[in-house]
C-alpha cells in the first residue's frame, strides 16, 4: 500500500497523468471529488488531466490489509494543496490487485473531510 501510494503521490505531484493511469487496473472503479463513479484507465487519465498542474498531495497511510496474495486494501488521509492556499482534506480508500506483475489500484474512492472552523 505504501509503495503504491508513494508512486501515486510522485505521479500526482509531477502531474504525470500517464503514470497516474498506469497505477490503475484496466477495469478500475474510480470516484474522485465528483459524484460520478468512472471506470478504466482512460477515465482516470481524463480525471487527472483536469487537475491543475500546481496541486500536490500529502499522504498518511492509516490502515492496510491483505486478502490472499492477489488483493490488498487500506485507508489513507490525503490533503491536496496548491501554492495559492487552496486545501482539501479527504479520506481515501483503496483496493489493490496484483495485475501485470505489480500492485495496481482496482478501486479508488475519496470522501471529502468537512470541518467547521
FIKOLZA-1660 file (N, C-alpha, C; in steps of 0.1 Angstrom, whole numbers, plus 5000, padded with zeros to 4 digits):
% residues 117
   i   px   py   pz ch aa at
   1 5008 4988 5000  A  X  N
   1 5000 5000 5000  A  X CA
   1 5009 5013 5000  A  X  C
   2 5018 5013 5009  A  X  N
   2 5027 5025 5010  A  X CA
   2 5035 5027 4997  A  X  C
   3 5040 5016 4991  A  X  N
   3 5047 5017 4978  A  X CA
   3 5038 5023 4967  A  X  C
   4 5026 5018 4966  A  X  N
   4 5016 5022 4956  A  X CA
   4 5013 5037 4958  A  X  C
   5 5011 5041 4971  A  X  N
   5 5007 5055 4974  A  X CA
   5 5019 5064 4972  A  X  C
   6 5031 5059 4974  A  X  N
   6 5043 5067 4971  A  X CA
   6 5044 5070 4956  A  X  C
   7 5042 5060 4948  A  X  N
   7 5042 5061 4933  A  X CA
   7 5031 5071 4929  A  X  C
   8 5019 5069 4935  A  X  N
   8 5007 5078 4932  A  X CA
   8 5011 5092 4935  A  X  C
   9 5016 5095 4947  A  X  N
   9 5020 5108 4951  A  X CA
   9 5030 5115 4942  A  X  C
  10 5040 5107 4938  A  X  N
  10 5050 5112 4929  A  X CA
  10 5044 5116 4915  A  X  C
  11 5035 5107 4910  A  X  N
  11 5029 5110 4897  A  X CA
  11 5019 5122 4899  A  X  C
  12 5012 5122 4910  A  X  N
  12 5002 5134 4912  A  X CA
  12 5010 5147 4913  A  X  C
  13 5020 5147 4922  A  X  N
  13 5027 5160 4924  A  X CA
  13 5034 5164 4911  A  X  C
  14 5039 5155 4903  A  X  N
  14 5045 5158 4890  A  X CA
  14 5035 5160 4878  A  X  C
  15 5022 5159 4881  A  X  N
  15 5012 5160 4871  A  X CA
  15 5015 5151 4859  A  X  C
  16 5019 5139 4862  A  X  N
  16 5022 5129 4851  A  X CA
  16 5010 5120 4850  A  X  C
  17 5001 5124 4841  A  X  N
  17 4988 5117 4840  A  X CA
  17 4989 5103 4834  A  X  C
  18 4999 5100 4825  A  X  N
  18 5000 5087 4820  A  X CA
  18 5005 5078 4831  A  X  C
  19 5015 5082 4840  A  X  N
  19 5019 5075 4851  A  X CA
  19 5008 5072 4861  A  X  C
  20 5000 5082 4863  A  X  N
  20 4988 5080 4872  A  X CA
  20 4979 5069 4867  A  X  C
  21 4976 5070 4854  A  X  N
  21 4967 5060 4848  A  X CA
  21 4973 5046 4849  A  X  C
  22 4986 5045 4847  A  X  N
  22 4992 5032 4848  A  X CA
  22 4992 5025 4862  A  X  C
  23 4989 5033 4872  A  X  N
  23 4988 5028 4886  A  X CA
  23 4975 5020 4888  A  X  C
  24 4966 5022 4879  A  X  N
  24 4953 5016 4880  A  X CA
  24 4951 5004 4871  A  X  C
  25 4943 4994 4875  A  X  N
  25 4940 4983 4866  A  X CA
  25 4931 4988 4854  A  X  C
  26 4931 4980 4844  A  X  N
  26 4923 4984 4832  A  X CA
  26 4908 4985 4835  A  X  C
  27 4903 4978 4845  A  X  N
  27 4889 4978 4849  A  X CA
  27 4887 4986 4862  A  X  C
  28 4895 4995 4865  A  X  N
  28 4894 5002 4878  A  X CA
  28 4881 5009 4880  A  X  C
  29 4876 5010 4892  A  X  N
  29 4865 5018 4895  A  X CA
  29 4871 5030 4903  A  X  C
  30 4866 5042 4899  A  X  N
  30 4873 5055 4904  A  X CA
  30 4862 5065 4908  A  X  C
  31 4863 5070 4920  A  X  N
  31 4855 5081 4924  A  X CA
  31 4864 5091 4931  A  X  C
  32 4865 5103 4924  A  X  N
  32 4873 5114 4930  A  X CA
  32 4864 5123 4937  A  X  C
  33 4866 5136 4935  A  X  N
  33 4858 5147 4942  A  X CA
  33 4844 5147 4937  A  X  C
  34 4841 5144 4924  A  X  N
  34 4828 5145 4919  A  X CA
  34 4819 5133 4923  A  X  C
  35 4806 5135 4920  A  X  N
  35 4797 5124 4924  A  X CA
  35 4796 5112 4915  A  X  C
  36 4803 5113 4903  A  X  N
  36 4803 5102 4893  A  X CA
  36 4814 5092 4895  A  X  C
  37 4810 5079 4895  A  X  N
  37 4819 5068 4895  A  X CA
  37 4823 5065 4881  A  X  C
  38 4836 5065 4878  A  X  N
  38 4840 5062 4864  A  X CA
  38 4848 5048 4864  A  X  C
  39 4851 5043 4853  A  X  N
  39 4858 5031 4852  A  X CA
  39 4869 5031 4841  A  X  C
  40 4880 5025 4844  A  X  N
  40 4891 5023 4834  A  X CA
  40 4901 5034 4835  A  X  C
  41 4913 5030 4829  A  X  N
  41 4924 5039 4829  A  X CA
  41 4922 5052 4821  A  X  C
  42 4915 5051 4810  A  X  N
  42 4912 5064 4802  A  X CA
  42 4904 5074 4811  A  X  C
  43 4895 5069 4818  A  X  N
  43 4887 5078 4827  A  X CA
  43 4896 5084 4838  A  X  C
  44 4905 5075 4844  A  X  N
  44 4914 5080 4854  A  X CA
  44 4923 5091 4848  A  X  C
  45 4929 5088 4836  A  X  N
  45 4937 5098 4830  A  X CA
  45 4930 5111 4827  A  X  C
  46 4918 5110 4822  A  X  N
  46 4910 5122 4820  A  X CA
  46 4907 5130 4832  A  X  C
  47 4904 5123 4843  A  X  N
  47 4902 5130 4856  A  X CA
  47 4914 5138 4860  A  X  C
  48 4926 5131 4860  A  X  N
  48 4938 5138 4864  A  X CA
  48 4943 5149 4855  A  X  C
  49 4940 5148 4842  A  X  N
  49 4943 5158 4833  A  X CA
  49 4936 5171 4836  A  X  C
  50 4924 5170 4842  A  X  N
  50 4916 5182 4846  A  X CA
  50 4921 5188 4859  A  X  C
  51 4930 5182 4866  A  X  N
  51 4935 5187 4879  A  X CA
  51 4946 5197 4876  A  X  C
  52 4945 5209 4882  A  X  N
  52 4956 5219 4880  A  X CA
  52 4970 5214 4882  A  X  C
  53 4979 5218 4874  A  X  N
  53 4993 5213 4875  A  X CA
  53 5000 5216 4888  A  X  C
  54 4996 5226 4895  A  X  N
  54 5003 5231 4907  A  X CA
  54 4998 5224 4920  A  X  C
  55 4989 5215 4919  A  X  N
  55 4984 5208 4931  A  X CA
  55 4994 5197 4935  A  X  C
  56 4995 5195 4948  A  X  N
  56 5003 5184 4954  A  X CA
  56 4994 5177 4964  A  X  C
  57 4999 5166 4969  A  X  N
  57 4992 5157 4979  A  X CA
  57 5001 5153 4990  A  X  C
  58 4997 5154 5002  A  X  N
  58 5003 5148 5013  A  X CA
  58 4995 5136 5018  A  X  C
  59 5002 5124 5019  A  X  N
  59 4995 5112 5022  A  X CA
  59 5000 5106 5035  A  X  C
  60 4990 5102 5043  A  X  N
  60 4993 5094 5055  A  X CA
  60 4985 5081 5055  A  X  C
  61 4992 5070 5054  A  X  N
  61 4985 5057 5054  A  X CA
  61 4980 5054 5068  A  X  C
  62 4968 5050 5069  A  X  N
  62 4961 5047 5082  A  X CA
  62 4960 5033 5086  A  X  C
  63 4956 5025 5076  A  X  N
  63 4954 5011 5078  A  X CA
  63 4955 5003 5065  A  X  C
  64 4961 4991 5066  A  X  N
  64 4962 4982 5054  A  X CA
  64 4958 4968 5058  A  X  C
  65 4954 4961 5047  A  X  N
  65 4950 4947 5049  A  X CA
  65 4953 4939 5037  A  X  C
  66 4954 4926 5038  A  X  N
  66 4955 4917 5026  A  X CA
  66 4945 4907 5026  A  X  C
  67 4941 4902 5014  A  X  N
  67 4932 4891 5012  A  X CA
  67 4939 4882 5003  A  X  C
  68 4946 4872 5008  A  X  N
  68 4954 4863 5000  A  X CA
  68 4966 4870 4994  A  X  C
  69 4971 4865 4983  A  X  N
  69 4983 4870 4976  A  X CA
  69 4980 4880 4965  A  X  C
  70 4967 4882 4962  A  X  N
  70 4964 4890 4950  A  X CA
  70 4956 4902 4953  A  X  C
  71 4951 4904 4965  A  X  N
  71 4942 4915 4968  A  X CA
  71 4947 4921 4982  A  X  C
  72 4947 4935 4982  A  X  N
  72 4950 4942 4994  A  X CA
  72 4942 4955 4994  A  X  C
  73 4942 4961 5005  A  X  N
  73 4934 4974 5005  A  X CA
  73 4939 4982 5017  A  X  C
  74 4932 4993 5019  A  X  N
  74 4935 5002 5030  A  X CA
  74 4929 5015 5029  A  X  C
  75 4933 5023 5039  A  X  N
  75 4928 5037 5041  A  X CA
  75 4939 5046 5043  A  X  C
  76 4937 5058 5038  A  X  N
  76 4947 5069 5040  A  X CA
  76 4940 5082 5042  A  X  C
  77 4947 5092 5048  A  X  N
  77 4943 5106 5048  A  X CA
  77 4951 5113 5038  A  X  C
  78 4945 5121 5029  A  X  N
  78 4953 5128 5019  A  X CA
  78 4948 5143 5020  A  X  C
  79 4958 5152 5020  A  X  N
  79 4955 5166 5019  A  X CA
  79 4961 5171 5006  A  X  C
  80 4952 5176 4998  A  X  N
  80 4956 5183 4985  A  X CA
  80 4958 5198 4987  A  X  C
  81 4968 5203 4981  A  X  N
  81 4971 5217 4983  A  X CA
  81 4976 5224 4970  A  X  C
  82 4975 5237 4969  A  X  N
  82 4981 5244 4958  A  X CA
  82 4988 5257 4964  A  X  C
  83 4997 5263 4956  A  X  N
  83 5005 5274 4962  A  X CA
  83 4997 5286 4966  A  X  C
  84 4985 5288 4961  A  X  N
  84 4976 5299 4964  A  X CA
  84 4969 5297 4978  A  X  C
  85 4971 5286 4984  A  X  N
  85 4965 5284 4997  A  X CA
  85 4952 5275 4997  A  X  C
  86 4948 5271 4985  A  X  N
  86 4937 5261 4984  A  X CA
  86 4941 5248 4991  A  X  C
  87 4932 5242 4998  A  X  N
  87 4935 5229 5005  A  X CA
  87 4922 5221 5006  A  X  C
  88 4923 5208 5005  A  X  N
  88 4912 5199 5006  A  X CA
  88 4917 5186 5013  A  X  C
  89 4911 5183 5024  A  X  N
  89 4914 5170 5031  A  X CA
  89 4904 5160 5027  A  X  C
  90 4909 5147 5024  A  X  N
  90 4900 5136 5021  A  X CA
  90 4904 5124 5028  A  X  C
  91 4895 5115 5030  A  X  N
  91 4898 5101 5034  A  X CA
  91 4898 5093 5020  A  X  C
  92 4908 5085 5019  A  X  N
  92 4910 5077 5007  A  X CA
  92 4909 5062 5010  A  X  C
  93 4900 5055 5003  A  X  N
  93 4900 5041 5005  A  X CA
  93 4904 5034 4991  A  X  C
  94 4913 5024 4992  A  X  N
  94 4918 5017 4980  A  X CA
  94 4916 5002 4981  A  X  C
  95 4914 4996 4970  A  X  N
  95 4915 4982 4969  A  X CA
  95 4926 4980 4958  A  X  C
  96 4936 4972 4961  A  X  N
  96 4947 4969 4952  A  X CA
  96 4946 4954 4947  A  X  C
  97 4951 4952 4935  A  X  N
  97 4951 4939 4929  A  X CA
  97 4964 4937 4922  A  X  C
  98 4970 4925 4924  A  X  N
  98 4982 4921 4916  A  X CA
  98 4978 4920 4902  A  X  C
  99 4984 4928 4893  A  X  N
  99 4980 4929 4879  A  X CA
  99 4992 4933 4871  A  X  C
 100 4994 4925 4860  A  X  N
 100 5006 4927 4851  A  X CA
 100 5019 4928 4859  A  X  C
 101 5020 4920 4869  A  X  N
 101 5033 4919 4876  A  X CA
 101 5035 4928 4888  A  X  C
 102 5026 4937 4890  A  X  N
 102 5027 4946 4902  A  X CA
 102 5014 4950 4908  A  X  C
 103 5014 4956 4919  A  X  N
 103 5002 4960 4926  A  X CA
 103 4996 4972 4918  A  X  C
 104 4983 4972 4915  A  X  N
 104 4976 4983 4909  A  X CA
 104 4963 4986 4916  A  X  C
 105 4958 4998 4915  A  X  N
 105 4946 5002 4921  A  X CA
 105 4934 4997 4914  A  X  C
 106 4926 4989 4920  A  X  N
 106 4914 4984 4914  A  X CA
 106 4902 4992 4917  A  X  C
 107 4902 4998 4930  A  X  N
 107 4891 5007 4934  A  X CA
 107 4897 5018 4942  A  X  C
 108 4892 5030 4939  A  X  N
 108 4897 5043 4945  A  X CA
 108 4885 5051 4948  A  X  C
 109 4884 5055 4961  A  X  N
 109 4873 5063 4965  A  X CA
 109 4877 5074 4975  A  X  C
 110 4874 5087 4972  A  X  N
 110 4877 5097 4982  A  X CA
 110 4864 5102 4988  A  X  C
 111 4865 5106 5001  A  X  N
 111 4854 5112 5008  A  X CA
 111 4860 5125 5014  A  X  C
 112 4854 5136 5010  A  X  N
 112 4859 5149 5015  A  X CA
 112 4857 5150 5030  A  X  C
 113 4867 5155 5037  A  X  N
 113 4866 5158 5051  A  X CA
 113 4861 5173 5053  A  X  C
 114 4850 5175 5058  A  X  N
 114 4845 5188 5060  A  X CA
 114 4846 5191 5075  A  X  C
 115 4852 5202 5078  A  X  N
 115 4853 5206 5092  A  X CA
 115 4848 5221 5093  A  X  C
 116 4841 5223 5104  A  X  N
 116 4837 5237 5107  A  X CA
 116 4847 5244 5115  A  X  C
 117 4851 5255 5110  A  X  N
 117 4862 5263 5118  A  X CA
 117 4855 5273 5126  A  X  C
% end
